[in-house]
Amino acid sequence: MSDVGSEDFDEEQGPNLGVYEGERNEKEERHGYGKATLPNGDKYEGYYENGKRNGQGTYKFKNGARYIGQYIKGKKHGEGIMYYPDGSKYEGQWVDDMRHGNGTYTYVNGDLYNGEWTTNNRHGQGVYTYSETGTKYVGTWVNGRREGAGELIHSNHKFVGQFSFDVPKGKGKYIFDIGCEQLGEYMTIEQPRPDDAEEDAPPILVPKWKAGRVQPIQLADPNGEEGEAQVAGTDDTMGSAVAESQEA
């Protein structure tokens, strides 16, 4: 879940920089529709108000990045799409030049995040889909990490529980398509940090599943009676499921 290539690029600031063709107001400020080529090589085409980008516009960065969307007082604000040089893309809401609100980020490796953002970080409720495996995390995010209640949904089973520092932690359960569930608890083992790690770097945590009892899933009956699902092949299925969730 990397944000490589998602950094924001500084747009050239100033009301009268570079070459401009377009409308102006009585103060000779850029006002209305216009096109500008900035001193750093960036290009903007869209609307201005009192010398600042305001309204719908397209900003092309010299490094290949491109933003198409709304501006307020010279900053990306509202709905917009950002195409990054590495091929990744963000489409959604912006506030004060940052991804903020609801939006979808398509990563260069094909992974996809759809949900809430705060100051450029995944924050709030969201769904992250891993392109290689199809596994999905559905749940809470805090400052770009999985934190709080969530589910890891795989092809034939899912883990339901709590997350901390981006890994499962505490009590939870695995629910299997074969009709059973395993209760248990994730213990986290902190690993030694590399010698060159920064002081404020998050701890390196490795989750370890402590398995509890296995029980059939109670299935709803059309007549209002509860029945138990048939369970088969649980040992091998559970072993591979735990390993798959720890790798996600």
VEXLO-358018 format. One record per residue (C-alpha): x, y, z; residue in three letters. Coordinates in steps of 0.2 Angstrom, whole numbers, padded with zeros to 4 digits, always signed. Layout:
// residues N
XYZALA...
***
This chain:
// residues 248
+0000+0000+0000MET+0013+0013-0006SER+0009+0031-0010ASP+0025+0032-0021VAL+0022+0045-0034GLY+0008+0053-0025SER+0017+0068-0018GLU+0010+0085-0022ASP+0020+0095-0034PHE+0022+0114-0031ASP+0013+0125-0043GLU+0021+0141-0048GLU+0014+0155-0038GLN+0011+0173-0042GLY-0002+0183-0051PRO+0008+0189-0066ASN+0022+0176-0069LEU+0026+0169-0086GLY+0017+0171-0102VAL-0002+0174-0101TYR-0016+0175-0114GLU-0033+0178-0108GLY-0045+0189-0099GLU-0041+0202-0086ARG-0050+0214-0074ASN-0049+0233-0072GLU-0033+0230-0061LYS-0025+0221-0076GLU-0026+0205-0065GLU-0029+0188-0073ARG-0048+0187-0072HIS-0059+0175-0082GLY-0053+0162-0094TYR-0035+0161-0099GLY-0019+0151-0104LYS-0003+0153-0095ALA+0015+0146-0097THR+0024+0148-0081LEU+0043+0151-0079PRO+0046+0134-0073ASN+0038+0126-0088GLY+0021+0121-0081ASP+0006+0126-0090LYS-0012+0131-0085TYR-0028+0133-0094GLU-0044+0138-0086GLY-0052+0151-0075TYR-0045+0165-0064TYR-0052+0177-0052GLU-0042+0192-0046ASN-0026+0185-0052GLY-0028+0168-0045LYS-0033+0151-0052ARG-0052+0150-0048ASN-0065+0138-0055GLY-0062+0124-0067GLN-0045+0122-0075GLY-0031+0110-0081THR-0013+0112-0074TYR+0001+0102-0083LYS+0017+0100-0073PHE+0033+0099-0082LYS+0037+0082-0074ASN+0022+0074-0083GLY+0009+0076-0069ALA-0008+0083-0073ARG-0022+0090-0063TYR-0040+0093-0070ILE-0052+0100-0058GLY-0058+0114-0048GLN-0048+0128-0039TYR-0052+0141-0026ILE-0040+0155-0023LYS-0025+0147-0032GLY-0027+0130-0024LYS-0034+0113-0029LYS-0051+0113-0020HIS-0067+0104-0024GLY-0068+0089-0036GLU-0053+0085-0047GLY-0042+0072-0055ILE-0023+0071-0052MET-0013+0060-0064TYR+0005+0057-0057TYR+0021+0054-0067PRO+0022+0036-0061ASP+0005+0031-0068GLY-0005+0032-0052SER-0021+0042-0052LYS-0032+0051-0038TYR-0050+0056-0042GLU-0060+0064-0029GLY-0061+0078-0017GLN-0048+0091-0013TRP-0046+0104+0001VAL-0032+0117+0001ASP-0021+0108-0011ASP-0023+0091-0002MET-0033+0075-0005ARG-0047+0077+0008HIS-0064+0070+0008GLY-0070+0055-0003ASN-0059+0049-0017GLY-0052+0035-0027THR-0033+0032-0028TYR-0027+0019-0042THR-0009+0014-0038TYR+0004+0010-0051VAL+0004-0008-0046ASN-0015-0009-0049GLY-0021-0008-0031ASP-0036+0003-0028LEU-0042+0013-0013TYR-0059+0020-0012ASN-0064+0030+0003GLY-0061+0044+0015GLU-0046+0055+0015TRP-0039+0068+0027THR-0024+0079+0023THR-0017+0067+0009ASN-0019+0052+0020ASN-0031+0037+0020ARG-0042+0042+0035HIS-0059+0036+0040GLY-0069+0022+0031GLN-0062+0015+0016GLY-0060-0001+0005VAL-0042-0006-0001TYR-0041-0019-0015THR-0025-0028-0018TYR-0023-0031-0037SER-0012-0046-0036GLU-0024-0057-0025THR-0041-0048-0026GLY-0040-0047-0007THR-0050-0033+0001LYS-0048-0023+0017TYR-0064-0015+0022VAL-0064-0004+0038GLY-0056+0010+0047THR-0040+0020+0043TRP-0030+0032+0053VAL-0016+0043+0045ASN-0014+0030+0031GLY-0014+0014+0041ARG-0027+0001+0045ARG-0033+0005+0063GLU-0048+0000+0072GLY-0062-0012+0066ALA-0060-0020+0049GLY-0062-0035+0038GLU-0049-0044+0027LEU-0060-0052+0013ILE-0051-0066+0003HIS-0058-0078-0010SER-0066-0091+0001ASN-0064-0084+0019HIS-0063-0068+0029LYS-0055-0061+0045PHE-0066-0050+0056VAL-0057-0041+0070GLY-0047-0026+0075GLN-0031-0018+0068PHE-0017-0008+0075SER-0002+0000+0066PHE-0008-0008+0050ASP-0009-0026+0056VAL-0022-0037+0065PRO-0022-0036+0084LYS-0033-0043+0098GLY-0048-0054+0097LYS-0056-0058+0080GLY-0062-0073+0070LYS-0060-0081+0053TYR-0076-0085+0044ILE-0075-0099+0031PHE-0086-0102+0016ASP-0086-0121+0021ILE-0098-0116+0035GLY-0087-0114+0050CYS-0079-0100+0060GLU-0063-0100+0071GLN-0062-0088+0086LEU-0045-0083+0092GLY-0034-0068+0095GLU-0019-0059+0086TYR-0004-0056+0097MET+0009-0044+0090THR+0027-0047+0092ILE+0038-0031+0090GLU+0054-0034+0080GLN+0070-0024+0082PRO+0072-0009+0072ARG+0086-0006+0059PRO+0100+0004+0065ASP+0097+0017+0053ASP+0078+0019+0057ALA+0072+0036+0062GLU+0067+0040+0080GLU+0049+0043+0076ASP+0047+0028+0064ALA+0032+0017+0068PRO+0037+0000+0077PRO+0039-0016+0066ILE+0025-0027+0072LEU+0023-0045+0066VAL+0005-0053+0070PRO+0004-0071+0077LYS-0013-0079+0077TRP-0018-0088+0093LYS-0031-0100+0088ALA-0047-0104+0098GLY-0062-0115+0096ARG-0070-0119+0080VAL-0088-0119+0078GLN-0101-0121+0064PRO-0109-0105+0058ILE-0128-0104+0062GLN-0138-0103+0046LEU-0155-0095+0045ALA-0169-0106+0041ASP-0184-0101+0031PRO-0196-0108+0045ASN-0187-0097+0058GLY-0177-0111+0065GLU-0158-0111+0066GLU-0147-0125+0058GLY-0128-0129+0058GLU-0118-0128+0042ALA-0109-0144+0037GLN-0090-0142+0041VAL-0076-0152+0031ALA-0058-0150+0029GLY-0056-0136+0042THR-0038-0139+0047ASP-0029-0136+0030ASP-0041-0122+0026THR-0038-0113+0042MET-0019-0114+0041GLY-0019-0107+0024SER-0031-0093+0028ALA-0021-0087+0043VAL-0005-0086+0032ALA-0014-0076+0019GLU-0021-0063+0031SER-0005-0060+0039GLN+0003-0057+0022GLU-0010-0044+0017ALA
***
